């Protein structure tokens, strides 16, 4: 009757929860911890118990198992068996006898036992223990206490002193809680909340599972840590069985351990409620009224029971939503074909949407039917016109399955169309399924190529693992210029995204354009020109704009390869790079409704990403954060590659949210991009992380991170510094790390390129870093003049956050030369800029110094230290040796010694003790 051992650690995200339990125990002496199976109650209980033991309290642990609830007084016997023998010595004879009988014969008949003596004995034992030191009684899995033990403990706990505290943890179920009567009325109940998406990502990383799966696993698990881990392991095993990497959009296999966890959760609802839940699982948009029409007259009451068991959420409008996406999958899998077919038949007669009615009718039978297959095909066309490409793909596959073998041509056409719909929707699982079926038939080379291209299109950023698919597609496209052009376009995208090679990408795009012209495909020709223009911009080719203009001049009606690859969208990106933000925003607002109509989740994401970047640069952080949230939600919902969405979230948080959250998103973006071999967004997420590290004073870390960006961009042969503006940040980090000479060497060549290409915003950012370099080299007057000029240029460019950062830099320079009034004026101006923009983290950085922080004060003297000197001074004042400080700051010991000498001179101190005193005064 002890807690199960050997299960995975699911303790992520429980810090605040443990504090809440401790507060309840301190205030009331009793606490009830509730949550569904697998929520992490046991981990919380163990943490609270360990903390109590560290305070030298006596901790009594009781963890009954399911079978114990049927054995009278079994839990009481287990509890008393753990009590030290010394606590029993003072008991009276009848009490000792009662306990001895219970401990020896817990499962023997109860007749003949002195139950009054037993109750009094338990009271006396607890009092004896509490007289020596505080006692914490921990009862895990309280729902499995037998009735007799519950009654005995309730009696005993009423009579124990306040030094006996009780923590009862129990699983949320449909019935009344056990812990409340056990602990008494008014017991504080602390519910274990589900993990957030961030915490699920951390949990997966801790267990060595791919971070790119975190969004979908969070959705499927509902934040239940045990279910999340089970799903993650199931996906990893499925990937290993396929001898390939798990794709971020793969269906989550609710099998093995995952199905068992889901079953344990579903066991919290009565059998009748589970029948209603099955119908809800089979419906696309379940509501109470739909379930009633489908033959469940008591749906409302049954769903209320399921809601109490934390299985569903019922909205005010009657909509039904499962708390975990794996639950409907497990319900359907356990139901069996006859029950599922009957459910679909009932729903077909109850739904209002004709498309859903056809879908349910198709799922209610498993025999070929040419008329039904034709109806399903028509329904798929309706979905396509609505932009519901994923549903169109599902229906297309259903139509093919219901097509008789005598209509092989129609079946093949439906499979190819389903594959293309899946590719458009980013549903890699459906695209692979349809493509396997196409390749298993006597399909033409054109159909085989179209199906393979759908798999490539559905892969999102993860193109690095599809070399074999590319090879077959190129071979089968031979002799058809239009098909060859389509394949070469995807090759060009892969060279950029996965290989990080813009030269090869540009060359493949040029070949695609030639083939498209031969094949008479002007849309593909425009796409090829767009890739050439994009790569030309990266490579610093002055003719890139002319190539883009050529692409824009071609007729491009409906773009079958996605708006993200269209010249119109690249024109928006160029406007963003050039700081023509109003133009970019206006064009994006035109594109947003257009891409929503196409049903391409990747297109919608791309537009939301650009809107986020435009709004951030324009100083509208609240609007940018809203776009970033929608982009992240869409990514999870559609199963897109999460790396880009995490990068977007990191940038939005960096400017308008929280540096801590920004760091978390950036690190997950780095992890996901590495897993998918996405070189482009790996650079971007590293840049986001480096910016956070720079802003939070971690200069050495920022240098290391931003050098990785520099190395990646060098490997990718990126010339134009306006696309990813990391150069100024790296220079500032180098200056803060006391390497102004290296910063100057970085700034000059990049500044020359930026001037030559007319990238005025980049030049201004480099000038800000150059001014800090001048300050570090002792020319503060020149630094102030350059920073004041740079702030004005940023204002003219309409880049308020960059202006605010420049004013912050100006304040630091003025403060270091002990010019109090100008420093405060610059700080106030920066704070006003950040507050207008909604840039919360930066507003915190721009807070004015406390009163008394003027020239001549110890604080002012400490303020004269550079960032690098401040970090070293803090480490040394905390007791670090020169060698330890050198290791932590990635410096040589000689550099530490020289820097420490300068710190002593600036602060007018002569020892480490005096240094510590000076910093405490600060």
N, C-alpha and C positions, 0 to 999 in steps of 0.2 A: 504493500500500500504506500509505496514511495513514488515520487514523480518519476516518469519514464526517463531513462538516460539514453544518451547516444543520438538524440535528435539534433537537428541543425540549430545553430544559434540564430534566433530571430529577434534579438534585443535592440535592433536599430530603432532610433527615434523614441526611446522610452525615458529619456532624461527628465522631461517636465512631468511625465506621468508618475515617476517614482517620487518626485517632490510633492505632487498632489496627494499621494497616498500617505507620505510622511506627515504632511500637514493635518490630514484627517485623523491620523492616529494620535498626533500630539494634542489636537484640540478636543477630540471626542473619545479617544481610547479605543474606538472601534472603526473599522473601515470595511466596505464591501467592494471588491474589485470584480467587474463583470465584463464579458465580451464573448464573441463567438469562438468556436473551436479554432485553434491555430492563431489567435490574435496576439499571443505573446504574454498571456497572464502568468504562466509559470516563470518566465524570465523576470517579470516585474517582482513577483513574490520572492524569488531567490535573491534579487538585488536588495529588497527591503530587509530580508532576513540577514543577509551578509552584513548590511550596515548596522543592524541591531547587535549582531555578534561582535562587530568591531568596537562597539560601545560597551562591551562586556555585559550585555543583557543575556538572560537565559532565553533561548529560542526553542520552542517546541513545534515541530513540523508534523503535519498530518496530511497525507495525500491519498485518499481512498481511490480505488479503481472501480470500474463499472460493476464488476461482480460483487463488490462489497456491499452494495445497497440492499442486497437480499439476505445478508447475514446479520441477525440481531446483535447489536453491541460490538460489531467487528471493529469499527473505527475507534470506539472508546478503548477497546483492548489494545489496539495499535498505539494509541496515544500514551496510555499508561506504561506500555512496554518500553517507551523511550525515556521515561522519567528516571532520574538518578536514584539509586537505592537509598541514598541518605535522606531523600525527601519522604521516604515511606516509614522511617524508623519511629517517628513521633505519633503515628496513627494508633488508634485504639485497636484492640484485638479483633472485634467484628469488622472494622474497616479494612485491616490488613488481610483478613480472611476473604472478604468480598473481592478485593483486588487480586489476590492470589488465584482465587477460583476463576476470575475473568481472564487473567493472563494465561492460565494453563488450559482453560476450556472455553475459548471464545466461541467455538461453534457447537458446544454442547447444549442440551436443553436448559432453558432459563429457570425452570421450576426448581425451587429449593434455594435459590440465591437470595441474599438479603439486599434488595435493590435500594432500600433507604440507606443502608450502610455504604453501599457503593457510591451513591450520590454524595453523601457527606464526605467520603474518602477523597473523591475528586476535588471537592471544594477545599478540603484541608491541604491536599498536595499543592494546589495552586497558591494557597495562602502562604504555605511554608516556603515555597520557591520565591514568592514575591517579597517575603520578609528579608531575604538575603540580597536580592537585586531585582531590577525590573524584569518582567517576563513578557515575551511576545509569543502569542499562540498563532501560528500560521496554518490555515486550513486551505489547501489547494484542492480543486475539483470538489467543492462543497456540494455540488448537485448529486454526488454519489454517496453521501453520508447515509447510513441506514437510519430508519426512523427512530429506533431506540437510542442510538448514539446522539442523534440530534436533540432528542428530548433531554437526555442526561446532561449534555453540554449546555443547553439553554438554561437548565436549572442551576448548574454550577457557576456559569458566568454571571448570573444575576447576583451572586453572593460573593464574588471575588473583589478584592480591593482595586483601586484605580491603577496600581502598578502592574496589573495584568491587562495587557492590550491584546486585541484580537484583529487579525486580518483574514477575512474569508474571501476566497476567489472562486467564482463559479461561472459556468458557461451560460450564455444567454440562450434561453429556450422559450417556447411558447407559454409554458405554465408560470406559476408564481415562483419567485426566487426563494431559495432555501436559506441563504445567508441572512436575510432580513429578520425573520423570526429568531434565528440563532443568536444574532448580535443585539437584538432589541429594536424597539421602534425608533425611527429617526436616524438610523445608522447612515452615515454619509456613503453614498454609492459613487464610485469612480469607474467610469466606463473606459475600457481600452479603445482608443480611436483607431480607425484604419490608418495605415501608413499613407503618406502622400507620395506622389510620383517621384519626388527627389529621394525620399527615404527608400523606396523600392529600388531605385537605381543604386543607392549605396549598399543595400542588402545584397543585390546581385553581384556587385563588384567585390564585396567582402567574401563571397563564395565562389569567385572565379568564373562567373557567368557573364555573357556578353552584355555590355551596357546598352547596346543599340536596341535590345529587346525590352528595355525597362518600361517604355510608355505602354506598349501593348500588354505587358504582364501586369502592370498596375491596373489597367482597365479590366483585364480578365480576372484578376484576383480580388478586385475591390479593395486593395490595400491590406489584405490578410497575409501576414508574412509567411506563414507556413504554406499556404496555397501558392503564393508568389514563388517561393523556392521550389516547390514541387513542379510548377509549370515551367520554371526555368530549366530544371534538370531534365524534364521531359523533352523540351525543345532541343537541348544540347544532345541528348541521346538520339533523338530523331535525326539530327544533323549528322551525327557520327555514323548512323546506320546508312545514310545516303552518301557517305563519304564526301560531304561538302559542308560548307558553313550554313548555319541556320539563317534564314532571311528574316529581316525585320517585319515583313508582312505575312509570314507564314501563319497558317491557322495554328492556334495553340492546342497541342494534343492533350485532351483531358483524359489521360489514361494512367494506369499504374497508380503511383502515389498521389498524383493530382486528383484522379477520380475518387480515391479513397477519402482525401481531405474534403472534397466537394460533397461526398455522401454524408460525412459526419456533420457538415454544416446543414445539409438539407434534412437531416434527422431531427432537427429542432422543430420542424413543422409536422402536424398530424397528417395521417394518410390522406384524408379528404382534401386538406389544403394542398398536398403535393399533387393531387390530380388536377386541381385548378392551376397550379404552378406549371404543370406540363403544357397545358394549353397556352399559357402566357409565354412559355419558352418557344413554342412553335410559331407564334404570331410575330410579325415584324414590328407592329406598333400596338402592343396589348393595352387594352383599357378594361375597366370593370364592366362597362356596358357591352363591349365585344364578348367578353368571357361569359356574361349572362346569356347573350344571344346564342352563344355556341354550346349552351347546355349546362352551365354552372350557375344555377339560380342563387346559390349562397356565396357567390364569388366575393362579395364585399367582406363578409365575416371571415371567410377563409384567408383572404389576403391580409386582413388585419392580424390574424394569428401569425402569418408568415412575416409580416412587418415586425411584430414583437420579437421574432426569432432572428431579426436582422438579415432576412433573405431578400426582401424587396423594399422599395420605397413607393408609396402610392401618393400621387400628386392630388392637389385639390380638384383638378379636372378629371380625376379618375384614371390618369395614365399610370401604368405599372412599369417600374424599372428595377431590374435585378441589381443587387448591390455588388455582385461580382459577375463578370461576363462568362466565367466558366460554369456557373450554376445552370443556365439553360442548356448548355452543351451536355453537361452530365445528366440532367433530367431526360433529355431526348435519347441519349445513348443507353440509359438504363431502362427506358420504357419498352423497347422491343418494337418490331415493325407493325404488328396489328394495332397496338395502342397508338402509335404515331400516325398511322394511316387514318384511323378513326378520328383522331384529333384534327388532322388536316382537312378531312371531309367536313367536319363540323364547322371549322373556320371558313372554309370555302363558301358555305352558305350564309355566314354571318358577317363577313367583311363588306365594307362599302366600296373599296377600290377595285375596279375590274381587273387591274393587273395583279393585285394580290389574290383575287379570287382564282384567276388562272393558275397562279403559282401554287396555291394550296391544292387545287384539283390535280395538278401534275404530280405533287408530292404524295397524294393519296393513292396513287396507283403505281405499279411497277412494270406495266406491259406496254409494248409499242402501240401507238395510236396516231395515225397520220393526221387526223383532224385536230387532235389535241396538240400535236407537235406544231401544226400551223398556227394555232391560237397562241401558243407560247412564243413563237417567233414574232408574231405581231405585237405581243406584249413587250417583248424585248425592244422592238423598234420604238414603241411609245416611251420606254425608259430612256432610250438613247436620245430621243428628242427632248426629254426633260433634263438631260445631263446626269442621269443616274446610271453611269457606265458600269459600276460594280454589279448592280442588280441586273443590268442588261446582260452582263457576262454570265451570271448565275443562270438566268433564264435561257440563254443561248445553249449552255451545256445541258440543261434540262430538256430543251427542244431536241437536241441531238440524241439524247438517251431515249426519248419517246418516238424517234423516227424509225420506221420499219427498215430492215436490212435491204428490202427491195428498192428503197429510195436512197441509195448510197451517195449519189451526187448532192442531194439536199442535205443529208447528214454532214457531209464534208464541208459544205458551204457554211452551215450553222456553226461547226466547230471552229473554222477559221475566223468567222465574225466574232464568236465568243472570245477567242484568244485576243483579237485586236481590242475588243472592249475592255478586257482585263488589263491589257498593256496600258491603255489610256487611263484606266482607273488606278494603276499602280498595284493591282492585286496579283502578286507574283505567283501565289498558290493556284489561282484560277488559270492564269496564263500557262503555267507549266502543265496543268491537268489537260487543258484543251490542246496544247501543242503535242503532248504525248499521244493523244488520240489521233491527231492529224498525221503524225509521223508513223503511226501503226497502220495507216490506210494507204491505199494506192493514190497518193496525192501528187499533183503536179509540182515541179520545182518552184513555181510561183507561190502556190499555197504553202509549201513547206517553208519558203523564205519568209512569207508574211507571218506565219506562226512563230518562227524563231525570232523575228524582229519584235514580236509582242512580248516575248520573254525578256528580251533586252530592255524594252521600254518600261516594263514593270519593275525592273531591278533598281530603279532610282539611282542613288550614288554608288551602289555596289556593283560596278561593272567589271571590277578586277578579276572576278572568279568566273567570267563567261567567255574565256578565250576559245573554248571548244565550240560554243554556240556561234561565235563570230566566224570561226573557220568553216563550219558547215554552211552557214548562210552565204559566205562569199563563194564557196564552191558551187552551191545550188543556183546562185544568181548569175553564173557565167552565161554570157550571150544575151543578157537582157539589160541594156544600159540603165533603164529606170530602176530596176531592182538593185543593180550594182551601186547606183547612186544612193539608194536608201541605206544599204549596208555600210557604204563608205562614210556616210554622215554619222552613223553610230560609232564607227571606228574613230572618227575625229573627236567625238565627245569623250570616248574612253581615253584617248591619248591625253586629253586635257585633265579630266577628273581623276582617273586612276593612275595614269603614268606621270602626270605633272609635266608633260612635254608639249608646250605650245607650238613648237616648230613642226613636229610630226602631225599635230592636230591641224595646223594651217595647211600642210601639204595634203593631208587626207581630204580636207574640205575642198581644196582646189581640184583634186581628182573627182570628188563627188559632184562638183559644179559642172565639170566637163561632161561627165556621164549623164547628168540630169538634162543638160542641153541636148545631148544626142537623143535621149529618150523622150524629149518634149515635155519634161516635167518642170514647169516654171516654179512651182511651190518648192520643190526640192532644190532647185537652183538658187532661190532666194535664201533658203536655209543654209546652203553651202557658203554663200557670200556672207551671211551673218556670222558663221563660225570664223571665216577668214578675217572679218572686221574685228571680232572679239579677240582673236589671237594677235592680230596686228596691234591692237591697243595695248595688250600685255607686253608685246615685244618692243613697244615704243616706235612703231612704224607710223610715220607722219601721214601715210596714205590710207590709214584705217578708216578715216571719216569718209573718204571718197568711195571706198568699197561698201560701206554701210549705206551711203546714198544710192549706190547702184542697186543694192538689195531692196531698198525702200521703193525704188522706181518700178520694180517688177510687180505684176498683179499678184496679190496674196489674199485670195478670198478666205475661206475657212482653212486654218492651218492644221493639217492632219498630224503633224509631228509636235504639236504643243506650242502655245504662245510663248513659253519661256525660251524657245529657239527661234522666234520670229524676229525680223529686223525691227519691228515696232517696239518690242520690249528692249532690245539692245540699245535703241535710241534713248530710252528712259534711263538705262544704266549709265550711258555716256553723259547724260545731263546730270546725273547724280555725281559722277566722278569729277565733272567740271564745276560743281557747286552751283549749277543752275537749278536750284531746288524747287522754285515755284513751277518751272516748266515740268520738272520730273513729277511733282505731285499732281499737277493738272492731268498729265497723260496717264498716270497710274489710276486716277479716279475714273477715267474713261475705260481703262482695261479691266478694272475689278469686276464690274457686272458682266462684262463680256466673257471673262474666264469662268465665272461662276456658272454661266449657261452651258459651257462646253462639257462640264462634268470631269475635268481634269484636276484632281487634287493638287498635283505638282504645280500646275499653272497658278492656281489660287494661292498656294504657298509662296511661290516666287513673287507675286504681286504684293502679298502681305509683308514679305521680307523687305522688299524695296521700300514700301511705305514706312516700315519701321525705321529703316536707315535714313530716309528723307526727313521724317519727323524728328528723329534724334538730332540730326545735324542742324535742323531748323530751330531747335530749342523748344520742341513741343513734346516733352517727355511723357506726359500722361497719355496722349494720343498714341505715341510710339509703343508704350507698354500695352495698350489695348490691342494694337495690331499684333504685337509679339505673342500675347496670350492666345489670340485666335489662331495664329500660325502654329503654335505648339499643340493646341487642341485638335486642329485639323490633322497634324502629323500623326498624333496618336490614333485618332478616329480612322484615318485612311491607311494607316500602316506604312507611312512614308519613312525614308531614312531619317533618323532623329538628329544626326549630327548638325545639319543646317539649322534646325529649329532650336537646338540647345545653344548654338552660337547666337542666334537672333535674341533669345531670351537673356543670354549673358550680357549682350550689349545694352539691352533695354534696362536690365537691372543695374548695370554699371553706372548708367547716367541718371536713371530716375527711380531706382528701387533700393537695393542693398548690395554693398560690396561683397558681403558674405554669400548671399544667394548668387550673385554674379560669378563668384569663384566656383561655386558648385556646378552651375550650368556649364561654365567654360571647361571644367575638368571632364564633365561627362561628354561634352562635344568633342574634346580631344580623344577620349577613349573610343567613342563611336566611330569617329572618322578614321582612326587607326585600324579599327576592326574591319571597316569597309574599304580600306585603302583609298580613301578620298583625300587626295593631297590638297585640293583647293580649300575645303572647309577645315582641314587640319591646321593650315596656316591661320585661318580666320579665328578659330577657337583659341589657338595659342596667343594670337594678338590680343584677344579679349582678356585672357588670363594675365598677360604681361601688363596690360593697362591697369588692371585691378591691383596687381602687385606694386606697380609704380605709385598709384594713388594712395595706397595704404602704407607706404614707407618701406616696402620690402625690396630695396633697390637691387641687392645682389641676386635675389630670385628673379626680378624683372629682367635683369641683364641676361641671365641664363635662358629664360623663356623666350625673350625677343630675339636672342641670337639663333634660337631654333627656327624662328620665323625667317630670319635673314638667310639661314642655310637653305631652308625649303624654297624660298623665292629665288635664290641663286641657282639651285638645282632646276627650277622651273623656268629659268631664263627670263624672269620678270624684269622689265626695264622701266615701265611707267610707274612712278611712285604714287600716283593718285588713286590706284585701285584699292590697295590695302595700305593705309598710312601708318606704318609702324616705325618709320625711320626716325621721326622726331622723338617718339617715345623711347626708343633704344638710346638715342643720344642723351635724353634727360636722365635715363636710368644710369648710364655710364658716368654722367656728371655727379649724380647722387652717390655713386659708388666710388667717387674720388678718382675718376679717370677722364678728366676733361680733355686731355690730349687725344685720346682715342675717339672721344665724341667729336672733336673737331675734324679728325680724319674721316669720320663717317659722313658728317654734314656736307662738306664741300662738294664732293663729286655728285651726291644726290641732288644738291641744290642746283648745280650746273645743268643736270638733266631736266629738272623741274622747270627751270627758267627757259630752257630750250623748247620744251613742249607747251609752255604757257600754263603750267599748273600753279596758279597763284595761291591757292589754299595750302598746298604742300609747302611752297616757299615760306609762307607765313609761319607754319608749324616748325619748320627748320630754323627760322629766325628766332623763334621763342627759345628753342634749345640752344642756339648760338649765343643768345643773350645770357643764359644761365652759365654757359661756358666762359663768357667774358667775366662774369661775376666770380666764378671759381678761380679764375686766373688773376684776380685782383683789380680788374677794371670795372668797378661798380658803376661809375658814371655812364660809361658807354652802354653797359647792360641795361640801365634804367631807360636811357633814350631809346634803345632798340625795342624794349618791351612796350613802352608807351606807343611807339609807332606801330608795332605789331598788333596791339589791342585795337587801334583805330582801323587797321586793315581788315581784321576779322569782323569788326562791326560793319564795315562797308560791304563785305562779302556775304553778310547775313548768316554768320556762324556764331551765334551767341555763346554756346558752351565753350568753344575754342577761345573766345574773348574772355570768358570767365576764368578759364585755366591760365590765360596769360596774365590776368590781373592777380591771380593767386601767386604766380611766379614773381611778379613785380613786388608784391607784399613781402615775400621771402627775402628778396634781394635787399629791399629797404630795411627790413628788420635786422638783417645780418650786419648792416653798416650802422645800426642803432639809430635810424631815423624813424622815430615813433609815429609822428603824425602822418607822413606819407604812407607808411606801412598800413596804418589803420584805415586811411582813406581808400587804399587799393583793396583792402579786405572788404570794406563795406560795399564798394562798387562790385566786387566779385559776388558777394552774398546776394545783392540785388539781382544780378544777372541770373544766378542759379535759382533763386526763389521764383522769379518770373517764369523760368523754364520748367519748374517742377523737378529740378535736379537735386533731390534730397541728399544723397551721399556727399555731393560736392558742397552743398550748403553747410553741411557739418564741418567740412574742411575749412570753410571760409569764416567760421565763428571767430569773433574778436578775442584777443588774449584777455585774461582776467585783469581787473584793476590792480595796479601796482607792478604790472609787467612792463615797466618803462625802462628807459636807458639808465644804466648804472645799477640796476637791480640784479640779483643773482639770476632771475629768470631771463632778463635781457642778455646777460652774459652767456647763458646757456643757449639762448636763441641764436647767438652768433655762430654756433656750430653748424656745419653742414649736415645734411641728412646722414651721410656716411659716418661722420664723426659722432653724431648723436647715437647711432646704433652701437658703435664701438664703446662709447662712454657708458651706455646702459649695461652692456654685457660685462664690462670690467667692474662697474660698481656693484654688480650682482655676484661678483666673486670669480668670474672667468679668468683663467690665466691667459697670457699672450698667445700661447699655442692653441688653447681652446677657442679663443676669439677668432684667431686666424682661420681655423677649420670651419667655424660657423659662418664666417663672412666670405669664405672662398678667397682669402688673401694670404700673402706670405707673412711670416713672422716679422721680417724687417719692415714691411709696410705697416703692420700694426704698431710696431715700436715708434716709427716716425710719426704716425697719425696721433698716437697717444701723447707724444711730446707736444704737438700743436694744441691738443685739447687742454693739457695742463697749462700752457701759456695763455690760451684764450680765457680760461676760467680762473686763472691765477691760483692754482692749487698745486701741491707738491707731492701728494700721495693718493693712493686709491681710497683711503678713508675720507680724505677731504673731497675727493671727486664725488663719492657717494653722498656726502652731506650737501654739496652744491646741487646735485640733481634732485635730492629730496626737497630742497628749498624751492627749486623750480616747480 
